[in-house]
Amino acid sequence: MEVKQGQQYPLEFRKTNYLSLVPLFIFALFCVLFFVVFKVFEMDALAMGGVAALIIGSLLAKSQTKYWEAVIKGMCSDMAGAIALILLVVGVFTRMMSYGNVAQGFVWLGGNLGLRGAWFCVFTFIATSIIATATGTSIGTLFSCFPILFPSGILLGADPLFLAGAILSGAIFGDNIGPISDTTIASAATQRYTNKEGVADIAGVVSSRMGYALLGAFLAAVGFYFFGGSPAESAEAQALLREYSNPKGLIMLIPVVILLTIAVINRNIYISITWGIISGSIIGVISGVLTPADIISVKAGSLTGFLYSGVQSMLGTVVYLYGVFGIMGVLQESGTLNNIILRLVNSKYAKTVVGTEIVMGLGVIVSSICLGAANGPAIIMFGPVANELGKTKKLHPYRRANLLDGLAGTIPVLVPFTSAFIFIVITCVNDLRKTYSFIEAINPMRLSYATLHCWGLLAAFAIAIACGWGRRYEGPNGEPVKELPKDDEMG
């Protein structure tokens, strides 16, 4: 989009065009209701919320024809199509990794290394970080790792509170840097170049944000080492470790390495995921981790296998994505998005580069909190605003994408009253309490301060913004440069 002063817009609402924000508020309300109140962690539910919000919003427009034309324009944007396609392909790779039992491979590794107490807490953080990076799903990592690592860790002497924080921390780490994570994809796809065509490439975005993520991870690992141990240990842990231990699961890290290598070389997420899926299928079948039926098969008249379930698992996400872009189309065609951006650009806080980065960071944090820490939708909705804000100071798309994704995974995740992640962890723990008598309830407030990677990541970006660490501008050909020419400097 192009921001202009005094521009006329085709879509009008009754009384004031700020009524175009109503669909956005309704969508945010659905997010909070499903994620926080009713604890429904399904993207299909959010998709329904997006469609309902659009229908209600149409009643407030002066012309419903122009309203739906704006919705279609938003849904048909290049950005919406690109993200939707990436998510569908990513869904297949994500399910393939789930079928490969990567988590059980790490359980086998931890058991054979003889890790106990605080060391098992540190190991859990590292293991879940790798699993989340490989699978690209933070919520999926939580649901798959808690039943395996949480009971075992408690019995091996890890502190329950910090062990839960370690699993959540690892999930957020992978969400932040995983090349197939929805937040990585959204943060890159919403940030366009000024001096050349296209948006930020995922491989470049991931490589440029590693420093912030690793600093946050280091601070978290140190904290888990000092606070993650407890004296309790039981022989029951060995039985759990044996039950959920499978060294072959580690073999499925090979296609992840192949995917990352090709992504760095070609800078094309479609090509890298394609070869990740092909190599993973071949390696999985040859090693015995997967069977041909795990790829695609028909059972009792229904399709099964990761090819089918992978696409199916992303359909709700794709529908909600189009709902969000439909809402953005309404905001754009009514001029509301333009007015918001102009107010931010002209505010006293955005006069300098540091001030602009602070505004961008606070914007995505507030957006994510309002959406129940659904950081993917928050990045998609605030991304166009950050795109225009960052362009005014010629910040490189990598930098803008990193601020969006990094800060969306900090404070919003930690707010115990609204964070979907906190409620998912509490749900997982409460479900395990029905099976294991030694597991006690966890206080959401205390879990917030025990999720150390989010605090470490917040510290890393505070340093990055205040000191200019990692700040890059867009060069004449779109390349990242440390400084702009003197006649081209901003603020």
Secondary structure, 3 states (H helix, E strand, C coil): CCCCCCCCCCCCECCCHHHHHHHHHHHHHHHHHHHHHCCCCCHHHHHHHHHHHHHHHHCCECCHHHHHHHHHHHHCCHHHHHHHHHHHHHHHHHHHHHHCCHHHHHHHHHHHCCCCHHHHHHHHHHHHHHHHHHHCCHHHHHHHHHHHHHHHHHHCCECHHHHHHHHHHHHHHHHHHCCCCHHHHHHHHCCECCCCCCECCHHHHHHHHHHHHHHHHHHHHHHHHHHCECCCCCCHHHHHHHHCCCHHHHHHHHHHHHHHHHHHHHCCHHHHHHHHHHHHHHHHHHHCCCCHHHHCEEECCEEECHHHHHHHHHHHHHHHHHHHHHHHHHHHHCCHHHHHHHHHHCCHHHCCHHHHHHHHHHHHHHHHHHCCCCHHHHHHHHHHHHHHHHHHCCECHHHHHHHHHHHHCCHHHHCCCCCHHHHHHHHHHHHHHCCCCCCCCCCHHHHHHHCHHHHHHHHHHHHHHHHCCCCCEECCCCCEECCCCHHHCCC
